[in-house]
Amino acid sequence: MYMHDYMKVNSEGHLVIGGCDTTELAKEYKTPLYVMDEDRIRDNMRQYKNSIDKFYSGNGRALYASKAFSAVYMYKIAAEEGLGVDVVSGGELYTALKAGFDPSKIVFHGNNKSYDEIHMALNAGVGRLVVDGEGELEKIDAICKELDKKAEILIRVKPGVDAHTHQFISTGQIDCKFGFAIENGEAYEFIKKAMTFDTVQIKGLHCHIGSQIFLFEPFKCCAEVMMNFYAELKAELGLTLPELNLGGGFGIKYVESDTPVSYEGYIEAVSDIIKGICEENELPIPFIYMEPGRSIVGDAGTTLYTVGTIKDIAHVRKYVSIDGGLGDNPRYILYGSEYDAVLANRATDTPEETVTVCGKCCESGDIIIENCHLPKAQSGDIVAVMSTGAYNYSMASNYNRIPRPPVVMVSNGKSKVIIKRETYDDIIKNDIL
Ligand SMILES: *Cc1c(COP(=O)(O)O)cnc(C)c1O
């Protein structure tokens, strides 16, 4: 049983998010329901922006990595908070443009962008394309000539820093579908080639070393490898790059034992490294981008479910079934991810038992939380699963033809639907009747 500090419990023992009683939200909008705390999202965004202002003289921009949760409303919030966004597909780009997002502050990623996607991006005036593969330069070149445009690009590289293995410098990272490796000269050769295209201008390099990272060390290591490479490019190719994109990957709290790094501390540490290497090598201090996704929306989201069937299998485990499952949260079945929850209608009751919270899909692996400590749950209780704001809605599916739940934004005691609940008609809308 864990809940975030920014949440409250009212006198009736109900979980309150953004000033809204979650049991009332469950009644009004039905369950399953994604609830997002708008103030928390804005606070998370401001932490990045303020830290760049404070430790890097504002010479950078946080880009919201919108794959974590892509919705028209999210791009509007990011715009209001002065962030840029990163998109990884035509669909995300389309959503951002529909939201009226300033295209010059959009960075477009992808290891296999189609001709149509690149065309759409250049035509819309997207700020930076992150080039990530042989053949992409030729596509960009052809489209630029057709549209009579120039493309400002970043090139994605693999710094050889592996944040997942706790072994920060590792050649294993070469085995990754994204980017060009620095250590085997692949990145150097590609950059040399990119310099020969007069339709593209290389603004800088990009790297992204992983996700849900709780340590400073890999980020610092990465900044160091990147800046040393910048020094090499200047010395060998006479290429001075004005920008550096350090990616995202900052961890958030899913369960009590998670210990996220402070974003401010991260930016301070990385700033020092960049400035130091620039000074040593007489390089200009680059404009930096960082790309937080999970840490913007993850802890701002909560999923409300209603408890249905309960099965207590003697000496094995107790299954508490809820009315959603892997369709709205596939992270357990994908990665074995951990979550924690409270009973929203009895948030102050002490936990009494350890249960498995499972979904209603036809898969035994359809589990949301294994070993969840909860008060004795009963049919009709509302389960509030913490930290579902990132990679839940954006990864949701209609498996078993279950409609996707709506997303409700809460702030100051008010709630509003930002994405509607799907209907059965939505489910069959592409079927030929
Ligand atoms: C996924 C991704 C991010 C965001 O990662 P988080 O762990 O959600 O912060 C940023 N940049 C790129 C290129 C990504 O692929």
The ligand as an SDF file (V2000), in Angstrom:
LIG
                    3D

 15 15  0  0  0  0  0  0  0  0999 V2000
   11.5880    6.8150  -24.7020 C   0  0  0  0  0  0  0  0  0  0  0  0
   12.4670    7.9290  -25.0390 C   0  0  0  0  0  0  0  0  0  0  0  0
   12.5590    9.0350  -24.1870 C   0  0  0  0  0  0  0  0  0  0  0  0
   11.8340    9.1200  -22.8840 C   0  0  0  0  0  0  0  0  0  0  0  0
   12.2300    8.1820  -21.9720 O   0  0  0  0  0  0  0  0  0  0  0  0
   11.6430    8.2100  -20.4820 P   0  0  0  0  0  0  0  0  0  0  0  0
   12.2650    7.0470  -19.8390 O   0  0  0  0  0  0  0  0  0  0  0  0
   10.1760    8.0930  -20.5970 O   0  0  0  0  0  0  0  0  0  0  0  0
   12.0610    9.5210  -19.8810 O   0  0  0  0  0  0  0  0  0  0  0  0
   13.3600   10.0690  -24.5810 C   0  0  0  0  0  0  0  0  0  0  0  0
   14.0320   10.0470  -25.7400 N   0  0  0  0  0  0  0  0  0  0  0  0
   13.9530    9.0090  -26.5820 C   0  0  0  0  0  0  0  0  0  0  0  0
   14.6940    9.0360  -27.8490 C   0  0  0  0  0  0  0  0  0  0  0  0
   13.1840    7.9090  -26.2520 C   0  0  0  0  0  0  0  0  0  0  0  0
   13.1290    6.8770  -27.0860 O   0  0  0  0  0  0  0  0  0  0  0  0
  1  2  1  0
  2  3  1  0
  2 14  2  0
  3  4  1  0
  3 10  2  0
  4  5  1  0
  5  6  1  0
  6  7  2  0
  6  8  1  0
  6  9  1  0
 10 11  1  0
 11 12  2  0
 12 13  1  0
 12 14  1  0
 14 15  1  0
M  END
$$$$
